[in-house]
Each structure stands twice: as structure tokens, then as C-alpha cells.
């Protein structure tokens, strides 16, 4: 009773920083869900390897294994449960003001899209987890996991493990390529690179201490991503690389970190590597194969693969249909074929399935928070996540679309970081703490004799 500055205060501090049973449950579900997602990813890749024809890049007729369906169902169940538990146990005062209302409207738009596209029998079939159904949107509850700064003690290492694992898979895939055609490159590396980009971007954008060893390796995964993209001949990947450099410059500017020296060293290193390769490795078999791949890629830089699709979409889908969308599982006529895979423009696909309500609600709940973080004139822990989400903005101008897979969860975690207000809450709490400590120096516990009680 007499020692107010002793054990009782330490106990209160431990309660503030300790893990509750709900928090441990959420993080356990996240780990198990990510492992199940990894199993589903590997199983699907094996199915692609044995079922894609020699002239196909993609196919909607891939027969998935029982292992895939079991792992995918477990993945959705575990991560959705983690998101719901995180949302129900959350202190809404530490989330961006008005976000709960916007998220409720977003779920309403998803339900509208589902009601317009699903029959009662569809709701009790595997179509419920279809890419063009509501499942990828309901999994947006995962973002509430990333909105707690404490959870990033696990989510951060998860990003690192994903980046390292998929960097290794990329290098292994390059080494095991039997030919250097675009078809085999996409089949072997396409999905791996789609997953690698997001954790690799997070690592590149993360803030490191000046003498950190990890700081020197932060561009390693993204360099491997760029190298692997040569073999898939995917132009979008290089657009996203350029976007990452722009976002990185913005993030470092917000952190008030000088960049001129870094860019000079980077350009100089690139020139040195190019000259060294041209002089000493020009006649090696590896250089000849890489030159062939580069030539093949450069030959399709001006190839137009969007105009024909957009014109077909415009002929089949009337403008007024995009107001409320055609509903989940909708199809459109693409060159005489009923196509259910949306378009190669993510924003247009959102309009096609869910109309203006879904597009506006998705932008308000998944994209707008990152602009709020950038608009603040301070570099907080949220800035890295905001950079990743901003890159997702760019990606939606092409073939990006929400999905219940391993490549989308890092984006949701980073969205959660953007909606958090914990940094500002902590500033106010620390100010209140300073005021309390200042007052406590004058209001000290008294002994019966009226003499201030000194600390033991």
C-alpha cells in the first residue's frame, strides 16, 4: 500500500504488454492458416505442371487434387476465424475513425453481389469459395489482425519467411527450366513470382537501423523477383518493379532519409555488373541463354494484349450493367467463349461483378487508408504497410484482383497496419503518463507522521 512505485505498477505494465488468450488464439490461427495456404499453393502448382498443355499459359479446366481442396478449406476456415476473433476483440478506439461503418457497407456490397449471382444451391456448393464469389472479400477481416502493432512481432517474421522461401523457389525454378519459352517460364515461375512480390516489397520498404545487417540485404528478394520475371517475360512485373522504386523514394522522403548516395551507388553497381558480364561472361552458355530470354522478352514489349479484350467486353456488357454489376459468378462473351474470369483490369472486374457499390466500398476500406497514412507528416510503423497497399493500387489497374490465396494475405495485413491509430493513441497516452508522473512527484504517499515516504 505504501510503495505505489513498486510491484503494482510493474504488474500493470506487464498486463499492458502481455498476450491475452484471444491474442494467442488469433496468432495461432494465422500461423496454421498460412501453412495450410502454402500446402494448397504447392498442390495447385503440381496440378498445373501435369495438366497444362504445351501451348497454354492458363486454363480454367485444371482438376485440383483432394489435398488442395482440404488445405484450401482449412486455410479459409482458419484465417476467417482469426479475422473474426481479431475484429470482435478489438478496441475500436484504436482504429481509423469511421472505418467500422465503411467496412459494414463493404460487406453489404459483397452480400448484394452474392445475392445477384448465387442460387440457393450454389451457396451450399464449392462455388461459395470461387474466385469470382464472396469468399475473397469476406476474408478481408484478416486486415484486423494487421491493425495491432503487437501482432507484427509475428507478421513481420512471416513476411520474411515468405520472401526467403519464394526467393529460393524462384531460383530453383530457373535452374530446373527445361526450355526458355514463355509458356514454361509462366508455368514454372508465374505463380511463385506473384506471391514473392508482396513480402519482397515489404522487406524493401521496411525501416531498418543504420547498422542493421538485414538492411544490406533488403533488396535481395526483389532483385530475385526481377531476375525471375525475365524468364516469364511478364511486362507487368517490371512495371511493378518501377512502381516499387517510386514508392520507396516516397517512403524514404517521409522518413527524411537522404537518398542521393544510395541511388548513385545502385546505378554504379548496375553499370559495373553490366560491363563485367559483357566482357568476361559474354561467351558462356548461361549468358547466351539469358540473352535469348531477353531478346524474346523485348520482342513482345509492344505487343497489345488488352485492346481486343476490352473491345469484346464493351460489346457484351452494357454500361448500365456496371451500376450494380452482373453479380458473382457472372460470365461475359470473350471471342465466342463464355468467360468467368473477369478482365485484365482489376477495377473493371470489381465493377463487372459488384458494380459501383462494390468498387467504392473496396476503395474506401482497402485503398483509402494508405493515402491517410501518406498524408500524415510523420514516419510511423504504418508507413511500410501503406507503401505495399499503394503498390496494390497500381496492380489493380492491370490483372490484380482479390483472391483467397497466399499472395493476397500480405496485402490484407498491410491494409490493417494502415487503419491502426495505435501510434497516435500511444503519443497521447505517453503525454498523460508524463503529466501523471509530474503530479506524483508532489503528491507522494505520507507516513502517519506526515513525512513523505521514500522509495525502498
Helices and strands as residue ranges (DSSP letters): H 7-17, H 21-51, H 66-88, G 92-94, H 99-117, G 122-124, G 126-129, H 135-138, G 139-142, H 143-146, G 149-151, H 152-175, H 182-185, I 186-190, H 191-205, H 213-216, H 220-232, H 235-254, H 260-280, H 285-299, H 307-316, G 319-322, E 332-334, E 337-339, H 346-362, I 363-367, H 368-375, H 383-395, H 406-419, H 422-440
